[in-house]
Amino acid sequence: MCLAVPGKIIEIYEVGGLKMGKVDFGGVKREACLAYIPDAQVGDYTVIHVGFAISKLSEQEAQESLALLQEIVNFEDELGLTQE
């Protein structure tokens, strides 16, 4: 199983001939390769897996996915499964 996390593209640039970008994951910003989605634009939402944008999605889909991930975190907190 793999985990891909939705984020918003906030900057696009090129590094060594590859389309790259800064992606915002709710305040946490990371660099990602955008080569697999060449039509990506600043403001688009994308799904990132191990540093690669693998697909675009709507803002609504991104928000729904983020809400589900937050529910998982909350559930783990309720069960006492989080590490401190």
Secondary structure per residue as TSV (DSSP state, phi and psi in degrees):
chain	resnum	aa	ss	phi	psi
A	1	M	-	360.0	144.1
A	2	C	-	-122.6	159.9
A	3	L	-	-120.4	126.3
A	4	A	-	-119.9	139.2
A	5	V	E	-117.2	133.7
A	6	P	E	-78.2	145.0
A	7	G	E	-152.7	167.2
A	8	K	E	-105.4	129.2
A	9	I	E	-73.2	123.1
A	10	I	E	-113.2	-11.0
A	11	E	E	-158.9	143.0
A	12	I	E	-129.0	137.2
A	13	Y	E	-155.6	177.4
A	14	E	E	-118.7	138.4
A	15	V	E	-132.6	117.9
A	16	G	T	56.1	34.9
A	17	G	T	84.9	-1.1
A	18	L	E	-103.3	138.9
A	19	K	E	-73.9	120.6
A	20	M	E	-125.8	167.7
A	21	G	E	-161.2	163.4
A	22	K	E	-95.4	132.7
A	23	V	E	-122.4	133.3
A	24	D	E	-99.1	120.5
A	25	F	E	-107.8	68.5
A	26	G	T	64.4	40.1
A	27	G	T	108.4	-22.4
A	28	V	E	-94.8	121.2
A	29	K	E	-108.5	132.2
A	30	R	E	-137.4	156.2
A	31	E	E	-83.8	143.3
A	32	A	E	-144.0	150.2
A	33	C	E	-81.0	128.8
A	34	L	-	-106.5	11.8
A	35	A	T	-60.4	-30.5
A	36	Y	T	-76.8	-14.4
A	37	I	-	-128.3	75.2
A	38	P	T	-61.7	-20.6
A	39	D	T	-89.1	6.7
A	40	A	-	-62.4	142.4
A	41	Q	-	-129.4	158.7
A	42	V	T	-58.0	133.2
A	43	G	T	100.2	-16.6
A	44	D	-	-72.5	152.1
A	45	Y	E	-99.5	141.2
A	46	T	E	-139.8	160.9
A	47	V	E	-102.7	126.2
A	48	I	E	-109.2	130.5
A	49	H	E	-130.6	122.6
A	50	V	T	43.2	45.2
A	51	G	T	86.6	3.7
A	52	F	E	-119.4	131.5
A	53	A	E	-74.8	122.3
A	54	I	E	-107.9	-15.4
A	55	S	E	-168.6	159.8
A	56	K	E	-96.1	157.3
A	57	L	E	-148.4	164.3
A	58	S	-	-74.7	163.2
A	59	E	H	-61.2	-38.2
A	60	Q	H	-62.6	-45.3
A	61	E	H	-61.7	-40.8
A	62	A	H	-63.5	-45.4
A	63	Q	H	-64.8	-38.6
A	64	E	H	-63.9	-42.7
A	65	S	H	-64.1	-43.6
A	66	L	H	-64.5	-37.0
A	67	A	H	-64.4	-40.0
A	68	L	H	-64.8	-42.3
A	69	L	H	-61.7	-38.6
A	70	Q	H	-65.8	-37.6
A	71	E	H	-61.1	-38.8
A	72	I	H	-62.9	-45.6
A	73	V	H	-61.1	-45.2
A	74	N	H	-62.2	-40.3
A	75	F	H	-64.8	-42.2
A	76	E	H	-62.1	-38.8
A	77	D	H	-62.3	-43.9
A	78	E	H	-61.8	-36.3
A	79	L	H	-84.4	-7.3
A	80	G	T	74.8	27.9
A	81	L	-	-92.8	-6.4
A	82	T	S	-77.9	149.1
A	83	Q	-	-91.7	140.0
A	84	E	-	-114.3	360.0
